[in-house]
Amino acid sequence: MVRGLVVAAMAAVLAPAQAAGDPIRGKQKSEVCAACHGADGNSPTPAFPRIGGQHPDYLLQALLDYKAGKRKNPIMAAQVEPLSKQDMADLAAWYGAQQGLYVKR
């Protein structure tokens, strides 16, 4: 009985954990993203968000929200539709590892 409780407790703790992203795989999957967001996530045009250097958890949640329809953008919805959660975690890890743009003071 105690063993069952331990297993149940571990499952409850581990279930909500986010998939660990692999930035190397993320780079390999980022070609389509780079068309709008730039190769390093620092979009060359103000029409698209700069995602380089953003926190990976934020990026992953944004991608999951586009896929679930919680964030509304037809372009992004179409882009994330074929992606698995692992694909999105990998992309988030790649763009999160990039240098963001900073304003010098």
Secondary structure, 3 states (H helix, E strand, C coil): CHHHHHHHHHHHHHCCCCCCCCHHHHHHHCHHHHHHHCCCCCCCCCCCCCCCCCCHHHHHHHHHHHHHCCCCCHHHHHHHCCCCHHHHHHHHHHHHCCCCCCCCC
